[in-house]
Amino acid sequence: MAVTVNGQTYYRTAEVCRAVGISRTTLFRWLKEGILNEAVYRDRRGWRLFTQDEVSRLKAEANQINKTN
């Protein structure tokens, strides 16, 4: 379930993975590779929180098509 703080909605890792259509392993690998900066926001348990903009960038990355030779 998304969390709203001061009018900003944040999504947890599982929600992001489900919305983007990737696994947790892929999400964490992309964070490690710098495809998306490490999550700036965390809840009191230390769990990552992502904004809608970050989710949109991940969707764009997941749907990217590369031409091969």
TINU-887646 format. One record per residue: residue in three letters; x, y, z of N, C-alpha, C, O, CB in turn; residue number from 1. Coordinates in pm, 1 decimal. Glycine has a CB too. Layout:
  vexgu       nxx       nyy       nzz      caxx      cayy      cazz       cxx       cyy       czz       oxx       oyy       ozz      cbxx      cbyy      cbzz  marro
    ALA         X         Y         Z         X         Y         Z         X         Y         Z         X         Y         Z         X         Y         Z    NUM
...
//
This chain:
  vexgu       nxx       nyy       nzz      caxx      cayy      cazz       cxx       cyy       czz       oxx       oyy       ozz      cbxx      cbyy      cbzz  marro
    MET      84.0    -117.7       0.0       0.0       0.0       0.0      88.3     123.6       0.0     182.3     133.6      78.7     -95.4       0.0     121.0      1
    ALA      58.2     216.1     -87.0     135.0     339.4     -97.9     120.8     422.3      29.4      20.5     413.5     100.4      89.6     420.8    -220.3      2
    VAL     222.6     502.2      56.4     225.3     587.7     174.5     221.6     732.7     127.8     296.3     770.3      37.5     352.0     559.8     262.8      3
    THR     136.7     813.6     187.5     130.5     955.3     153.2     176.5    1036.9     273.2     123.2    1024.2     383.4     -13.2     996.7     109.8      4
    VAL     277.9    1121.8     248.9     332.4    1209.0     352.5     339.3    1349.4     295.4     400.2    1371.8     190.8     473.3    1160.4     401.3      5
    ASN     277.1    1443.2     364.1     275.5    1583.2     320.3     233.8    1597.0     174.0     292.0    1676.3      99.8     413.0    1646.0     340.7      6
    GLY     135.0    1521.3     133.3      82.3    1530.0      -1.3     161.6    1455.7    -107.5     119.7    1451.8    -223.2      73.1    1670.0     -39.2      7
    GLN     274.3    1396.9     -71.8     358.0    1320.6    -166.2     333.4    1172.0    -144.2     336.1    1124.5     -30.7     510.4    1354.8    -148.2      8
    THR     309.4    1098.6    -252.0     285.3     954.8    -243.9     414.7     880.2    -270.2     487.3     910.8    -364.8     176.1     911.1    -343.9      9
    TYR     442.7     782.8    -186.3     562.0     699.3    -198.1     519.4     553.3    -209.2     420.2     510.9    -149.9     657.5     720.3     -76.6     10
    TYR     597.4     477.1    -286.9     567.9     336.6    -310.3     681.2     250.9    -256.1     798.5     286.3    -267.3     546.1     309.3    -460.3     11
    ARG     644.9     138.9    -197.7     744.8      45.9    -144.4     797.1     -43.7    -255.7     739.8     -49.4    -364.5     685.1     -39.5     -30.1     12
    THR     904.7    -112.6    -227.7     974.2    -195.2    -326.0     880.4    -293.4    -396.5     881.5    -301.6    -519.4    1086.7    -271.4    -258.8     13
    ALA     800.7    -366.8    -322.0     711.3    -466.9    -382.5     611.7    -401.6    -477.1     582.2    -456.3    -583.4     636.3    -544.9    -273.7     14
    GLU     559.8    -285.9    -439.8     464.1    -214.9    -524.5     530.4    -167.4    -653.6     472.0    -175.7    -761.6     403.9     -95.6    -448.9     15
    VAL     652.2    -118.0    -640.6     726.4     -71.0    -757.2     752.4    -187.2    -852.7     729.6    -175.3    -973.0     859.5      -5.1    -714.5     16
    CYS     799.3    -297.9    -800.0     828.6    -415.0    -883.9     704.6    -463.7    -956.4     710.7    -498.5   -1074.3     886.8    -528.3    -799.5     17
    ARG     593.1    -466.4    -886.8     467.0    -511.6    -946.7     422.5    -413.2   -1055.8     379.8    -455.7   -1163.1     356.2    -525.9    -837.6     18
    ALA     432.1    -283.4   -1029.7     388.2    -182.6   -1126.5     475.6    -181.7   -1251.4     426.3    -161.2   -1362.3     388.9     -44.5   -1062.5     19
    VAL     604.6    -203.9   -1232.8     699.6    -197.7   -1343.7     708.0    -330.8   -1417.5     738.5    -334.4   -1536.7     837.6    -157.6   -1292.9     20
    GLY     681.0    -440.5   -1346.2     688.0    -572.4   -1406.5     827.7    -631.6   -1401.7     869.0    -702.8   -1493.2     641.0    -566.0   -1548.4     21
    ILE     900.7    -601.7   -1294.3    1035.7    -655.6   -1275.2    1043.3    -723.4   -1139.0     957.4    -703.3   -1053.2    1143.4    -543.4   -1287.0     22
    SER    1146.7    -803.5   -1120.7    1166.9    -869.9    -991.9    1242.8    -778.3    -896.4    1302.0    -678.5    -937.7    1243.2   -1002.9   -1010.7     23
    ARG    1239.9    -813.4    -769.5    1318.4    -739.2    -670.0    1466.8    -744.6    -704.8    1538.7    -645.7    -690.6    1294.7    -795.9    -528.1     24
    THR    1511.5    -860.8    -750.2    1652.1    -876.9    -786.5    1690.6    -778.5    -896.0    1796.1    -715.5    -889.0    1680.1   -1021.0    -832.1     25
    THR    1605.7    -765.2    -996.9    1632.5    -671.0   -1105.2    1634.2    -528.1   -1052.6    1723.2    -450.7   -1087.8    1527.8    -685.5   -1216.5     26
    LEU    1537.9    -492.1    -969.3    1533.7    -357.1    -913.2    1661.9    -326.1    -837.1    1721.6    -220.3    -857.0    1412.2    -340.9    -820.9     27
    PHE    1704.3    -416.5    -751.0    1824.6    -391.8    -671.9    1949.9    -388.5    -759.2    2043.2    -313.1    -731.4    1839.3    -498.6    -564.0     28
    ARG    1952.2    -470.4    -865.2    2065.7    -466.9    -957.5    2070.5    -332.3   -1028.7    2177.9    -273.4   -1041.9    2056.7    -582.2   -1060.4     29
    TRP    1955.9    -282.8   -1074.7    1950.9    -153.1   -1141.3    1992.9     -40.2   -1047.1    2060.4      53.8   -1089.1    1810.5    -126.9   -1195.1     30
    LEU    1953.3     -49.2    -920.8    1997.4      51.7    -824.0    2148.8      46.0    -807.5    2215.0     149.7    -803.4    1927.6      30.9    -687.3     31
    LYS    2203.3     -74.0    -798.1    2347.4     -92.1    -782.0    2423.6     -42.1    -904.7    2530.8      17.1    -891.5    2379.7    -239.7    -756.6     32
    GLU    2368.1     -65.9   -1024.6    2431.7     -23.5   -1149.0    2414.4     125.7   -1176.8    2475.7     179.0   -1269.4    2376.0    -103.0   -1264.1     33
    GLY    2331.2     193.5   -1097.0    2311.5     336.8   -1114.5    2208.3     374.6   -1218.8    2199.8     491.0   -1257.7    2439.3     399.3   -1149.9     34
    ILE    2129.2     277.5   -1265.0    2023.7     308.4   -1361.4    1923.3     403.6   -1296.9    1867.8     491.4   -1363.0    1953.1     178.5   -1410.6     35
    LEU    1901.5     385.4   -1170.9    1822.1     477.9   -1090.2    1902.3     502.8    -963.8    1957.1     410.0    -904.3    1677.2     420.9   -1057.9     36
    ASN    1908.5     628.4    -923.5    1980.7     658.4    -800.8    1920.2     582.9    -683.4    1801.4     550.9    -683.0    1979.8     808.9    -773.3     37
    GLU    2001.9     555.4    -585.8    1953.8     488.5    -464.5    1835.3     566.7    -409.0    1832.7     689.6    -416.1    2067.6     476.4    -357.4     38
    ALA    1740.1     497.6    -355.3    1620.1     561.3    -301.3    1658.2     665.0    -196.0    1732.1     636.0    -101.9    1524.9     455.7    -240.7     39
    VAL    1607.1     784.8    -213.7    1636.4     894.3    -122.0    1555.0     880.2       5.6    1600.7     916.6     113.9    1608.1    1029.4    -188.5     40
    TYR    1435.3     827.6      -7.9    1343.5     819.9     105.4    1333.9     677.6     157.6    1335.3     581.0      81.4    1205.1     870.8      65.9     41
    ARG    1324.2     667.4     289.0    1304.9     538.7     355.7    1205.8     558.2     469.5    1196.1     666.1     527.9    1440.5     480.7     408.6     42
    ASP    1132.7     451.7     499.7    1040.4     461.8     612.2    1116.2     433.3     741.4    1237.6     413.3     738.8     920.7     363.7     595.3     43
    ARG    1047.1     431.4     851.9    1113.9     415.7     981.5    1179.6     279.3     999.0    1265.5     262.1    1085.5    1015.0     437.7    1092.8     44
    ARG    1139.2     181.9     916.7    1202.1      49.3     920.2    1323.7      41.2     829.4    1394.3     -59.6     828.0    1101.8     -57.5     880.4     45
    GLY    1348.3     148.0     753.0    1460.8     149.0     661.6    1426.3      99.0     522.3    1514.6      86.2     437.4    1570.7      66.9     717.7     46
    TRP    1299.6      70.8     498.1    1257.9      21.9     366.6    1256.8     137.3     267.8    1217.7     249.0     301.5    1118.1     -45.1     373.6     47
    ARG    1300.1     109.2     145.4    1305.5     211.2      41.4    1165.1     256.3       2.6    1070.7     177.4      -1.7    1380.2     158.5     -81.6     48
    LEU    1154.8     386.0     -25.5    1031.0     444.1     -75.2    1062.7     517.1    -204.7    1162.1     589.2    -213.2     966.3     540.5      30.1     49
    PHE     978.4     498.4    -305.8    1000.4     555.7    -437.8     886.5     650.5    -473.1     770.6     624.7    -440.4    1013.3     444.9    -543.8     50
    THR     920.0     760.0    -539.8     818.4     854.7    -585.6     760.5     806.2    -718.0     813.7     714.4    -780.4     878.0     997.8    -600.7     51
    GLN     651.6     868.6    -759.8     590.1     832.8    -888.2     686.7     860.4   -1003.4     690.0     784.5   -1100.2     458.3     911.1    -909.1     52
    ASP     765.0     967.4    -994.3     863.5     996.6   -1098.9     965.8     884.6   -1111.7    1003.3     846.7   -1222.7     934.5    1128.8   -1069.8     53
    GLU    1010.7     832.2    -999.5    1106.7     721.8   -1002.1    1044.1     596.4   -1061.5    1108.7     524.1   -1137.4    1158.7     692.7    -861.1     54
    VAL     919.5     570.9   -1027.2     848.2     455.5   -1083.4     835.7     472.1   -1234.4     854.6     375.8   -1308.6     707.4     439.5   -1018.3     55
    SER     804.5     591.2   -1280.4     792.7     617.5   -1424.2     925.8     595.9   -1495.5     928.2     539.2   -1604.7     743.0     760.4   -1448.4     56
    ARG    1036.3     640.0   -1436.0    1168.1     618.8   -1496.4    1200.4     470.1   -1504.6    1257.6     424.0   -1603.4    1276.9     692.1   -1416.1     57
    LEU    1164.1     395.4   -1401.3    1187.5     250.1   -1404.0    1102.9     183.3   -1511.8    1150.3      91.9   -1579.2    1156.3     187.7   -1266.5     58
    LYS     978.7     227.2   -1529.0     893.9     171.5   -1635.1     955.8     196.5   -1771.5     957.2     108.2   -1857.3     752.4     232.0   -1629.3     59
    ALA    1007.2     318.2   -1791.1    1071.6     351.6   -1918.4    1192.7     261.9   -1942.3    1215.0     216.2   -2054.4    1114.0     500.0   -1920.6     60
    GLU    1269.7     236.8   -1838.8    1387.0     149.4   -1849.6    1343.8       6.8   -1882.1    1404.5     -59.2   -1966.5    1469.4     152.0   -1718.7     61
    ALA    1240.9     -39.8   -1816.3    1194.6    -177.1   -1836.3    1138.4    -197.2   -1976.3    1145.8    -307.5   -2030.5    1089.0    -213.0   -1732.3     62
    ASN    1082.6     -92.6   -2035.4    1020.2    -103.2   -2167.0    1111.3     -58.7   -2280.2    1067.5     -47.9   -2394.7     894.3     -22.1   -2170.0     63
    GLN    1236.7     -33.2   -2249.3    1332.5      12.2   -2349.6    1361.6    -101.8   -2447.6    1375.5    -217.6   -2408.4    1463.7      62.0   -2282.4     64
    ILE    1370.3     -66.4   -2573.8    1403.0    -163.5   -2677.1    1536.3    -124.9   -2738.4    1554.9     -11.7   -2783.0    1291.6    -170.9   -2785.4     65
    ASN    1629.9    -220.7   -2740.4    1761.8    -196.7   -2796.6    1777.2    -272.9   -2926.6    1737.0    -388.8   -2936.8    1871.6    -236.7   -2697.6     66
    LYS    1835.0    -208.0   -3025.1    1860.8    -272.2   -3153.8    1993.1    -348.1   -3146.0    2093.3    -295.7   -3097.4    1863.8    -167.2   -3269.1     67
    THR    1991.9    -470.3   -3193.7    2114.4    -548.8   -3197.5    2162.7    -556.3   -3341.0    2085.2    -539.0   -3435.1    2092.4    -690.7   -3138.9     68
    ASN    2289.8    -581.9   -3356.6    2348.6    -592.3   -3491.3    2333.5    -728.7   -3549.3    2377.7    -753.3   -3661.5    2493.7    -556.2   -3488.7     69
//
